[in-house]
Amino acid sequence: MTAEELLKRYAAGERDSSGVEIQASDELVGANLAGINLSRSILAEMILERVNFGGANLKNTNFGQTDLNGANLQRADLSGANITFESLDNADLTYRSLY
């Protein structure tokens, strides 16, 4: 799936995108994905700067070498996620679940 396809599905009201693999060359800079379900997805080596993942289900998601600089991860569930981030500078991790 491409980042563009994910954004179109989200804009159409679809919040369950679990198990997707987004191409590493894609970017979602500044996207609003609040409340999305991306559990068991692969978002490795992407640029996700300033993405709003507030309240998102990110369980078991692979974020290997991903740039989440300035991302909103408030109340996001990151339990079981691969969190070897390239950058988490200025990311908001308020009330997130890592277990």
N, C-alpha and C positions, 0 to 999 in steps of 0.2 A: 504494500500500500504506500502511496505517496503522502507527504504532508498535506498537499492540496486536497486529496481525497478525504483525509481525516477531518480537515477543517470544514469541508462541504457537508460531511455527515453530521458533524457537531452542530453546524448552523441549521441543519434540517431537524434538529432536536434529538438526534441519536446520541446517547451517552454511553452505550456499551460497545466499546471497541477493544475488548479483551482479546489477548492473543495475537495482536497485529505485529508485524515487523515493518518499521518505517525505514526507508532507505537512508543510509548514513549520510549521504550527500545533501539530504533535505534539511531545511531549517524551519523552525516554528517560532522565530523571534517575536516576542510580544503577544503571542496568541493567548486567547482566553479559552482555557479548557477546564474551567472550574467544574467539579463534580463528575468528571469523566471517569469511566472504568477502563483503565489500561493495564489491568492485572495480566501477568504472564506475557507482557509485550516486550519487544526488543526496540529500544530507542538508543542503542549504543552509537557512540561517536557522532552524535548530533549536536547542533547548536540550538539550545533551548533557553537562551537568555530572556529574562523578564516574562517567561510564560507563567500564566496564572493556573496552577494546579491545585488551588484551594479546594479542600474537601475531596480530592480525587482518590480513587482506589488504584494504587500503584504497587500492590502486593506482587512480589516475585518478578518485578519488571527489571530488565537489564538496562542499566544506565551507564555501562562501562565506557569510560573516557568521554562522558558527555559534559558539555558546558552548560551549567544551570546558573550562571551568574545573574543575580538579581531576580531569580524565579520565586514565585509565591508558592510555598509548600505548606501553608497553614492548614492544619487539620487533615493533611494528606496521610494516607496509610502506606508507608514504605516498608512494611514488614516483609522480610525475605527478599528484598530488592538488592540487586547488585549495585552498590553505591560507591563504586570507585570513580568518583566524579573527576573530571578534568578541572572544573572550577565550580565552587559554591559561594564565591564572593558575593556578599550582600543578599544572599538568598534568605528568605523568611521561613524558618522552620518551626514557627510557633505551633504548639499543640500537635505536632506530627507524631505518628506512631512508627517506631523503628523496630518493633518486636512482633 
